Amino acid sequence: MAGLVLMLFIGTACSRLYDRVGGHFSGPPGALQDHLSPAARRLVETAFSGLDARRLADVHVHVLGVDGDGTGASINPTARSWRHPIRRAQFRVYLSAAGVTDGGETARLYVERLLELIEAQPVRSRYFLYAMDHHYRDDGSIDAARTPFYVPNRYVSELAAQWPEYFVPVVSIHPHRPDALAALDRWAARGVRFVKWLPNSMGIDPGSEQLTPFYRKLVEKDMVLLVHTGRELAVPTGGRQHFGNPLRLRLPLELGVTVVALHCASDGRDRDLDHPRQPRVPSFELLLRLLDEPRYRDRLYGEISSVTFFNHLSLALETLLSRPDLHHRLVNGSDYPLPGINLLIMTGRLARLGFITQDERQALNEIYRYNPLLFDFVVKRTVRHPRSGQKFSKEVFLLPPGLQPRPEPDFPL
C-alpha cells in the first residue's frame, strides 16, 4: 500500500476512517444477490461466461494469524505499537479489508470471512493460500525484528486439508534456513508443489549463486516458485527493494525452475542489469524482457494481481492487455485481502483512463461493497485496452497445465 495512504492514519484510532479506506462494505457477501442492479448482474454473468470452472484459480491469497491464536502465526510487535504509527495503521487497514477485528479470534474470523466470500460467488475457484516464512540472516538464524509477519506452512496445509475443494497450500521456505532442502523434501512428499517468496522483505537475493542447491531441489521435486517482483509497499523491506528486480530471476530460470512472477513487476523501478550503465527503468519492462525470451517460454509466468490498483496504473495494465500473445502465460491472482482496500481500487480512475465505462464503474462498485474478492475477478474480466478494446483472454483466468497442483495431495502431517 502506498505510504501516502498510510500517512492519513498517523495518530488516529478512528475505526470509521480505517474502514473508509479499508473495508468500505455495505453488507455480508451473502446479501449481494439481493442488492445488485440488472447491469451489475449482467457484468457478473459475463465475467464467468465461457470459462471452465474446473480450471478457475486465484493463485495469490494471504491468510494471517496473531500471537496466541493457536495457529502458530505471529505479527511483528510494531504492527500494534503506537510508537510505529504507520505500521499500526497499515495492519488496521488490512484487518478492515479482510472484514475482521484485531483480537484472539482474528485467524478464525479471517478464514470464516474468506469462506463467505468464496461461497457467495456464482462459480467457485481454487484459491492458493500463502504461508510466510521468517526473515533469516545469511548465517541461518531468524531475524525476528525484520520479520513483518509469520504464517506457518503447517497452518496453510491444515486449511487446505479441511477445505480441499477450495484451497491449495503454498508453503514458504527461506533458502537460508539450515533445513531448507530437507523442508522442500518434506513438503514435496506431502503433495505440496508451490513455494512462495517475498525477497524484498524476506532478505532473499534470487540471483545469488548460493541458492543454486535450493533451485536444483525445486527442479528435482517439480516444485514451482511463486516470487514477488517489483517494488514492495505492503510490508517493510529494510532497504532491500532491489531484491525484487525481475532480472534476478535469470538464475533459477536458467537452472530449470518454473517461476511465477507475482504482480508482473507492475510497480517500481529497478536497475537494468543487462545494460553496461545499469540505468533505472520500470521493473515491468525488465519482466517483459524475460517473458519475451524464447528459452523461458515454458518456465516463466506472470501473475496479474494489483495491475488494476491505482498505484500500478497504467503501463503494465495497458501493455498486458495489448499483448494477447502473452495471455496464455499470465495467471490470475487477487493478493487478497488487498482488493478489500477501498482506496486502492479507484474504479473512477479506471474509467477516466478508458479501461472501463462509467456504467461499468457503477456496477463494479456495487459488487465491491458486498464481495471484494468477486469484484477483483470481475474487474479484470471487464477491463479493456483504452484504444483497441482488447480484453484479457480467457486463458489468463484458467490455470495452465504447467501450474496444476498435484493430482492427489497427501495433506496429513
Beta strands, then each sheet from edge to edge (+ up, - down):
strand 1: 57-62
strand 2: 74-75
strand 3: 126-130
strand 4: 149-150
strand 5: 167-171
strand 6: 194-197
strand 7: 224-228
strand 8: 258-262
strand 9: 269-271
strand 10: 280-282
strand 11: 300-303
strand 12: 330-331
sheet 1: 1+ 3+ 5+ 6+ 7+ 8+ 11+ 12+
sheet 2: 2+ 4-
sheet 3: 9+ 10-
end
